[in-house]
Amino acid sequence: MHVAIIMDGNGRWAAKRGLDRSSGHKAGVDAVRRIVEISGQIGISYLTLYTFSVENWKRPVSEVGFLFKLLNDTARSELAELNRNNVRLIATGQLDQIPFARRRAILHAIEKTSKNTGLVLNLALNYSGRMEIVEAVKKIARDYKANKLKLSEIDDTLFSSYLFTHPLPDPDLLIRTSGEMRLSNFLLWQTSYTELFITETLWPDFSEREFVEIVLEYQKRERRFGKL
């Protein structure tokens, strides 16, 4: 099973407590730790977290800098735990456009967990669903021009193989915290038949119990994929 999560509400969580946004992001890391651990325990195969979008670069420079420092610090501090729990870390997005100093610890953790065979933890970093689709179109066009593809070979399966997320399966379940009713440019192609669940809970308050309850609710749903 592949679960994707839009982790929303760190800022509002902090504001409700009279704290700065950085405190909300720190609390959000604790929620990530909880959900990664319970995912492995209940047999989730893939967990994709919307970690940093292309649009997030529009935030204040100080906040962007803090987010990447927090990401790097967390990658270092959690590496041993990831290996203990047999979690393989990967990242989806245009990582090459992130300055190396800001992604060094993440790349190190990806390398050091590459042989793990349990839960695949996929961080969507510098990610945009529309950008991903445009980049896939460009790659297909280049391969077609180079006579590596025939027009008749281009279908949805081939298109999926050109996406950042290949070879991950499409998400079965997409959870968004904080009650917002939108996809926010996340996995636009991959979520065409994904089951959606919106919770009012702010991300730092998202618990293992609520996560398991949502997964159980998902298992009750009938997925018809357009059929009767």
N, C-alpha and C positions, 0 to 999 in steps of 0.2 A: 504493500500500500504506500502511496505517495501522498503526503500531506504538505501543502504549501500554506504559509502564514504571512499575512500583512500585519506586521507588528506595529500597531498604531496606538498612540495615547501617552507616550512618555512625557511630552511637554505639558499636557493637561493634568497628568498625575502630579507633576511637580508643582504646577500652578495652584492646584487645590490645597497643597500643603505649604504654600508660601515659599517654595524652594526655587532655585534657578533650574533651567532646562537640563543642565549637565547632571544634576541629581536624578532627574527622571531617566536620563539615558543610562546612568549607572544602575538604577533599579531595574531597568529593562534587561540588563545583562544577567541579573539574577533570574529573571523569568526565562531567558534563553537557556540557562543552565538547567532549570527545572524541567523544561519541555524536552530538551535533548535527552535527558536522563530517562524520563518516563517513556519517550518514544522508543528507545532501545528496549526497555523492559516489556512493552506490550507488543513488540514485533513489527513496528513501523519500519519499512525498508528504506524509504527516502523522506527526508524532511528538508524543504526549501524555505528559507527565511528571507524576506525582502529586507535587506540590510542597509543598502545605500543606493538610491536611485540617481539617474542622471539629473533629475530635477533638484535633487538635494544640494547640488553645487550652488544653487541660488541662495542658500541660507547664508547667514553671516559667516565671514571667514573664520572667526573664532570658534563658532559651533562646528563647522566642518573639520577644523583642525582637532578639536576635542574628540569628535566622533572617530576619526582615524586613529588618534592616540589610544582611545578606549578599545578599538578593534585590535590594534597591535598588542596592547597590554593583555587583553583577554586571550588572544591567540597564544601568547607566551605562557600565561598562568594556567590555562586550561589544557595545554598540550598533553601533559602526563595523564590527565583524567580522560581525555579523548582516547588515548592509547589503551588505558586500563579497560575502558568500556568498548573497545574494538570499533570505534567510530572513525569512518573515513571522511575527512574534510575535503570539499571541493568548492570552487567558486564559479559563478556564472555571470558574464558581463564583459565589458571592455576593460579588463584589468591592466592592459598595457598602457592605457591612458591615465592611470593613477600613478603619481610619482613613486618611484621605487621605495623611497624611505617610508612612505605611508603604507606600503603593502608588504614590506619585507618579512615581518613576523608571520603574516597570514600565509605567504608563499612557503615559508619554512614549515609551518604546521601542515600545509597541504602535502608537502614532500614527505614529512615524517609520519604521516598517517596513511600514506598511499597504499600500503599493503594490508590495511585492516579490512575485515570482511563483514562487519556488522552494519549498523545504520550508516547510510550515506547522508552527511549533513552538507547541504548545498547552500552557500551564501550568495544571494543575488547582490553583486557589488558593481557599482557604476553601471546599473542595469536600466534598460528601457525596453518595454515590449515593442513599441513602434520601431525603435532603432534596430532591434534584433531582426525584425521582419525585413526592414530595408537592407540591412547587411546581408541577409540570406538571399534576397533578390539580386544584389550585386554579385555575390559569389556564384550563383547559378548562371547569371548573364556572362560572367567571365568564362565559366566552364563550357557554356554553350558556344561562345565565340571561339574557344580553343578546340572545338569539336570533341570535347570530353562528354558531352551530353547530346541526346536527341530530344527534340521538342516533345515527342510522344512519351518520353521517359519521365517528364515532369508531372508529378502528381503530389498529393498531400503527404504521402510517405517519404518521397524524396525530399520535398520541401522541409519536412521536419528534421531530416538528417543534416540540414545546413544551419540549423538554429544553434544558439549558444548552449542550450540544454541537452543536446544530443550527447550520449545515447540514453538519457534518463527517460522513463515513461512519463506520459502526461499526468498531472496531479489527479488523484481521485477526489480529493477534498481540499477546498480552499477556505481557510478561516481568516476573518478580519476582525481584529479587536477594535474597541472604542466606538462601535456603532455606525461608522461611516459606511454609506451604501455605494461604494464605487470600487473599481479595480485598480485605479491609480497607475495605469500603464504597466501592469504586472502580468506577465505570462499570457498575453492576449491571444496568441495562437493556441497555446497548450491547454487553456481552460475552456475550450469550446463546449465540452460536455462534463466539466468538473462540477461536482456538487458544492454549493456555496453555504457557508454558515457565518452569520454576522452576530457578534456578541457585543453588548454594551460595555463589557469589562475593559478597563484600560490595561494596556499590555503589562505594565509592572505588577498588576494584581492578578494576572492570568495564572491560574493554578493547575497543578497536575490533575486534580479532580475534575475541573471544568473541561480540560482537554479530553480526558477519558470519556466524559459524558457526551461530548460532541462526537467523538469517534463512534460511540455506541449508537447515537442518533443517526449518524451517517449509515451505519450498517443496517438500519431499518428501512432505509430509502430504497426504492426500486429504480434502478438505472436502466432506462429503455433505449437510450441513444437514438431517439427519433422513431423507434419502432413501437408498435402497440403492445 
